[in-house]
Amino acid sequence: MTRKILLVDDDQKTRMLLKTYLEKNQYEVMLSHDGESFLAEFNRSADELSLVILDVMLPDTDGFELCKIVRQRTNVPIIMLTASSDETDRIVGLELGADDYIAKPYSPRELLARIKAI
């Protein structure tokens, strides 16, 4: 069974680093760079996804809003990524239905461990 991850992050370097790392660990990774492209891909592939990774700060929306939309449609696990280490942001993300929340900077190895835990 292929494990598909949909990742949205506005930083191209981060997207490509995570895609490469996760694909080396047997995941299929689909990428989005903003909320609009994320929603388009999510609408196409929601039933096939094993995990969603949401960056909180995006140019056209925020990960909190995307988390709400995902939760209305599916119970797919969600990991949120943020540059903010603010406790309030972490709590809001978890209350909106995220399964885990990782503050940047983080290592790809830590992210992989959290993915496996979910």
Secondary structure, 3 states (H helix, E strand, C coil): CCEEEEEECCCHHHHHHHHHHHHHCCEEEEEECCHHHHHHHHHHHHHHEEEEEEECECCCCEHHHHHHHHHHHCCCCEEEEECCCCHHHHHHHHHCCCCEEEECCCCHHHHHHHHHHC
